[in-house]
């Protein structure tokens, strides 16, 4: 059974920083492309960033380029999203996803507000 558990969310001030983690189990983590998605109230879920199995980022949404960094540690079966200089419009529930599958984390709230 695949489990994806996000952590590290919460309230952050604009211009601050926050790091999300996604711990995976029940899969051979190192062979899968992974992604972070988000869904803001009243909006559709969108892909924020994705990373290949070896750790090379392959996509960033235009809205987060230059501010967010996706990474992974295959020894720890964990993926990360470093959120630098977050903006209020980054407020959303963030989801961890095994790309190309139906496996999603439960989601974690990130609120950017002063």
C-alpha positions as CSV (number, residue, x, y, z in Angstrom):
1,X,0.0,0.0,0.0
2,X,1.4,3.3,-1.1
3,X,1.6,6.0,1.6
4,X,2.7,9.6,0.9
5,X,2.9,11.8,4.0
6,X,3.4,15.5,3.7
7,X,4.8,17.6,6.5
8,X,6.3,21.1,7.2
9,X,3.3,23.2,6.2
10,X,1.7,26.0,8.3
11,X,1.7,29.7,8.4
12,X,4.6,31.7,6.9
13,X,5.1,35.4,6.4
14,X,5.5,36.8,2.9
15,X,9.2,36.8,2.1
16,X,10.0,34.1,4.6
17,X,10.8,30.5,3.9
18,X,9.2,27.1,4.4
19,X,10.2,23.5,3.5
20,X,7.7,20.9,2.7
21,X,8.6,17.2,2.9
22,X,6.9,14.1,1.5
23,X,7.8,10.8,3.0
24,X,7.0,7.8,0.7
25,X,6.5,4.2,1.6
26,X,5.1,1.1,-0.1
27,X,6.8,2.0,-3.4
28,X,10.2,1.8,-5.0
29,X,10.6,5.5,-4.5
30,X,13.8,5.8,-6.5
31,X,12.3,4.8,-9.8
32,X,9.4,7.2,-9.8
33,X,9.1,10.8,-11.1
34,X,7.5,12.8,-8.3
35,X,5.6,16.1,-8.2
36,X,4.2,18.8,-5.9
37,X,0.7,20.0,-6.8
38,X,-1.4,22.6,-5.0
39,X,-5.0,23.7,-4.8
40,X,-6.2,27.0,-3.7
41,X,-9.8,27.7,-2.6
42,X,-12.0,28.0,-5.6
43,X,-9.3,27.0,-8.0
44,X,-8.3,23.8,-9.8
45,X,-5.4,21.7,-8.6
46,X,-2.2,22.7,-10.4
47,X,1.3,21.2,-10.8
48,X,3.9,23.3,-9.0
49,X,7.0,21.4,-9.7
50,X,8.2,17.9,-10.7
51,X,11.4,16.0,-10.5
52,X,12.8,12.9,-12.2
53,X,13.8,9.7,-10.5
54,X,17.5,10.8,-10.3
55,X,16.8,14.1,-8.7
56,X,16.8,16.5,-11.7
57,X,14.0,19.1,-11.6
58,X,12.0,18.9,-14.8
59,X,9.2,21.4,-14.3
60,X,8.4,24.6,-12.4
61,X,5.2,26.5,-12.8
62,X,6.0,30.0,-14.0
63,X,4.5,31.5,-10.8
64,X,7.2,29.8,-8.6
65,X,10.2,29.8,-10.9
66,X,13.2,31.3,-9.1
67,X,11.5,31.0,-5.7
68,X,10.8,27.3,-5.1
69,X,13.2,24.4,-5.3
70,X,12.2,20.8,-5.6
71,X,14.5,18.1,-4.5
72,X,14.6,14.5,-3.3
73,X,16.7,12.1,-1.2
74,X,16.2,8.6,-2.5
75,X,18.1,7.1,0.5
76,X,15.4,8.5,2.7
77,X,12.4,8.0,0.3
78,X,11.6,11.7,0.7
79,X,10.9,14.6,-1.6
80,X,11.1,18.2,-0.6
81,X,9.8,21.6,-1.7
82,X,11.8,24.6,-0.5
83,X,9.6,27.6,-0.6
84,X,11.5,30.8,-0.6
85,X,10.0,34.3,-0.7
86,X,6.5,33.0,-0.6
87,X,3.6,35.3,-1.6
88,X,0.0,35.3,-0.4
89,X,-1.0,33.8,-3.7
90,X,1.0,30.7,-2.8
91,X,-1.6,29.9,-0.1
92,X,-3.0,26.5,-0.9
93,X,-3.2,22.9,0.1
94,X,0.0,21.2,-1.2
95,X,-0.1,17.6,-2.4
96,X,2.7,15.1,-3.0
97,X,2.1,12.9,-6.1
98,X,3.7,10.0,-7.8
99,X,3.6,11.3,-11.3
100,X,1.6,9.2,-13.7
101,X,-0.2,7.4,-11.0
102,X,-3.3,7.8,-8.8
103,X,-1.2,7.9,-5.6
104,X,-1.5,11.2,-3.7
105,X,-0.7,12.4,-0.3
106,X,-3.4,13.7,2.0
107,X,-2.3,17.3,1.4
108,X,-1.0,19.9,3.8
109,X,-2.1,23.5,4.3
110,X,0.3,26.4,3.5
111,X,-0.8,29.9,4.4
112,X,1.2,32.9,3.5
113,X,0.1,35.9,5.5
114,X,1.5,38.6,7.7
